[in-house]
Amino acid sequence: MSFRGEWRRLRQLDWRELDIKESGGWPWSLQLICCVLVLGLTLAAVHWYLARPQAEALAEARAEERTLLRDYRLKAAQASRLPTMLEEMAVLEARMEALMAMLPTGAEIPSLLDSISEIAIDHQLSIDAIRLRSPVTRDFYIERPFDIQVEGDYHRLAAFLADIAALSRIVTQHDFSLEPVEEADTLTLSMLARTYSYRTSGEAEGESSP
């Protein structure tokens, strides 16, 4: 059967009278079109119910693979720096131990005040007061402030402050005040100094107990 004849049959066909039960008598071209449509719908349904979930799972797996590869590269880079990090940590621990050794314990505070008094005497200063205040408890350490008031000339006072800063124990200096002494060529130095003690677990319990 020629293509023209088949095309003529399709044009003359009354589409409203088509019955699926008589599909065997339809023009072969119409049967071919219907088969193609059914096949396409079948493939679409198969893709929707079977292939699409698998494709989504594959996309998720690829995304997870990219994430895992990124994490692996990051951890591999960190692992390659591990020896350097261990060396840096050892240096930091050594520095921490050295700083901890510079923090006096509570029992060493009187000795520290005696050392400051000796420094004042060595610089020929007159000691008006070296008075310890109440300690202040912080999260990881105990702050121990004390007042210093000495009298002397400017250069001896400066040397006194420099020697306090050079002590083997950490002492910070705050709130300086210099006032001239009447009828004397000297100055009165008043300041607040602080030293610090590491707060151990036993001290923490003792400080928190009533």
VOGU-3710 file (C-alpha; in Angstrom, 3 decimals, decimal comma):
1> msfrgewrrl> 0,000/0,000/0,000  1,379/3,399/-1,016  2,044/6,246/1,340  -0,394/8,500/-0,513  -3,165/6,000/-0,203  -2,493/5,558/3,480  -2,472/9,336/3,966  -5,801/9,528/2,138  -7,286/6,918/4,441  -6,135/8,894/7,496
11> rqldwreldi> -7,690/12,093/6,172  -10,961/10,374/5,388  -11,052/8,644/8,739  -13,809/9,704/11,144  -11,905/9,936/14,435  -15,109/10,021/16,469  -16,109/6,565/15,267  -12,844/4,876/16,179  -13,293/1,909/18,469  -10,388/0,322/20,268
21> kesggwpwsl> -12,012/-3,079/19,769  -11,704/-2,617/16,019  -8,100/-1,443/16,148  -7,094/-4,367/13,931  -8,964/-2,750/11,061  -7,409/0,686/11,493  -4,970/1,944/8,893  -1,539/0,583/9,494  -0,109/4,075/9,889  -2,597/4,798/12,679
31> qliccvlvlg> -1,734/1,517/14,307  1,960/2,460/14,066  1,310/5,864/15,637  -0,648/4,274/18,492  2,106/1,728/19,087  4,698/4,484/19,202  2,541/6,451/21,672  1,999/3,387/23,878  5,698/2,591/23,758  6,600/6,174/24,648
41> ltlaavhwyl> 4,143/6,224/27,550  5,464/2,874/28,748  9,052/4,108/28,620  8,082/7,311/30,420  6,311/5,318/33,133  9,295/2,991/33,504  11,611/5,992/33,765  9,349/7,694/36,318  8,897/4,699/38,606  12,202/2,873/38,145
51> arpqaealae> 14,926/4,928/36,524  14,219/8,308/38,177  14,671/7,109/41,796  17,874/5,392/40,750  19,066/8,581/39,034  18,285/10,627/42,165  20,117/8,081/44,307  23,071/8,275/41,927  23,092/12,089/42,132  23,021/11,920/45,938
61> araeertllr> 25,835/9,365/45,912  27,933/11,611/43,670  27,293/14,598/45,938  28,267/12,503/48,962  31,367/11,337/47,094  32,404/14,957/46,475  31,861/15,769/50,165  33,866/12,745/51,283  36,678/13,565/48,867  36,784/17,142/50,150
71> dyrlkaaqas> 36,882/15,915/53,763  39,550/13,382/52,870  41,744/16,031/51,228  41,293/18,313/54,242  42,167/15,562/56,719  45,085/14,429/54,554  46,427/17,990/54,586  45,993/18,131/58,360  47,691/14,769/58,750  50,641/15,977/56,669
81> rlptmleema> 50,992/18,924/59,087  50,727/16,708/62,174  54,492/16,527/62,913  54,742/20,328/62,682  51,673/20,750/64,870  53,098/18,348/67,458  56,332/20,333/67,541  54,408/23,592/67,946  52,322/22,020/70,715  55,481/20,896/72,510
91> vlearmealm> 56,859/24,445/72,279  53,597/25,878/73,619  53,554/23,368/76,468  57,135/24,282/77,375  56,247/27,975/77,348  53,177/27,256/79,460  55,264/25,353/81,991  57,751/28,244/82,128  54,938/30,732/82,708  53,369/28,484/85,331
101> amlptgaeip> 56,694/28,387/87,149  56,582/32,199/87,312  53,256/32,181/89,171  53,748/32,159/92,948  51,652/29,956/95,167  49,701/31,432/98,046  52,454/30,440/100,486  55,078/32,248/98,386  53,317/35,646/98,438  55,001/36,827/101,699
111> slldsiseia> 58,378/35,919/100,219  57,512/37,923/97,082  56,595/40,976/99,175  59,884/40,604/101,061  61,740/40,596/97,752  60,000/43,826/96,719  60,912/45,376/100,073  64,548/44,369/99,565  64,541/45,943/96,107  63,244/49,185/97,605
121> idhqlsidai> 65,938/49,117/100,285  68,653/48,364/97,691  67,618/51,507/95,803  67,607/53,536/99,028  63,884/54,170/98,925  61,771/54,877/101,963  58,957/52,307/102,241  55,692/53,874/103,349  53,521/50,786/102,756  53,471/47,420/100,998
131> rlrspvtrdf> 50,034/46,099/101,816  48,334/42,995/100,471  44,696/43,239/99,403  42,099/40,465/99,393  42,590/37,936/96,571  40,207/37,937/93,615  39,203/34,536/92,242  38,950/34,213/88,468  37,960/31,234/86,328  41,426/29,675/86,052
141> yierpfdiqv> 43,621/31,718/88,364  43,639/33,782/91,557  44,536/37,441/91,316  46,480/38,748/94,322  46,666/42,582/94,331  48,758/44,637/96,725  49,481/48,337/97,237  52,986/49,784/97,127  53,940/53,234/98,375  57,598/54,257/98,469
151> egdyhrlaaf> 59,508/57,535/98,520  62,705/58,527/96,707  64,117/60,467/93,800  62,936/59,952/90,218  65,835/57,799/88,978  65,760/55,467/91,986  61,999/55,029/91,608  62,427/54,171/87,924  65,114/51,600/88,755  62,842/50,165/91,458
161> ladiaalsri> 59,997/49,662/88,961  62,369/48,071/86,436  63,639/45,589/89,021  60,077/44,636/89,998  59,314/43,924/86,333  62,463/41,739/86,169  61,452/39,514/89,096  61,321/35,792/88,485  57,647/35,902/89,508  55,029/37,638/87,383
171> vtqhdfslep> 54,116/41,010/88,869  52,084/43,523/86,858  52,029/47,220/87,761  48,968/49,495/87,589  47,573/52,877/88,636  50,826/54,803/89,062  50,769/58,027/91,000  53,740/60,355/91,610  53,499/63,238/94,063  56,261/65,563/95,253
181> veeadtltls> 57,134/65,508/98,945  56,910/68,882/100,647  60,240/70,427/101,712  62,157/67,536/100,125  63,643/66,818/96,713  61,888/63,450/96,498  58,712/61,910/95,086  56,128/59,583/96,559  55,232/56,670/94,285  51,877/54,964/94,866
191> mlartysyrt> 50,724/52,106/92,698  48,706/48,938/92,568  50,616/45,747/91,752  49,190/42,328/90,984  50,587/38,849/91,012  48,742/35,693/90,071  48,436/32,102/91,247  47,233/29,141/89,240  43,886/27,947/90,543  44,123/24,230/91,329
201> sgeaegessp> 41,057/22,038/91,868  41,627/22,038/95,640  41,862/25,827/95,712  38,742/26,054/93,555  36,774/23,985/96,070  38,234/25,979/98,968  37,326/29,281/97,346  33,791/28,159/96,548  33,090/26,702/99,980  31,365/29,065/102,504
//
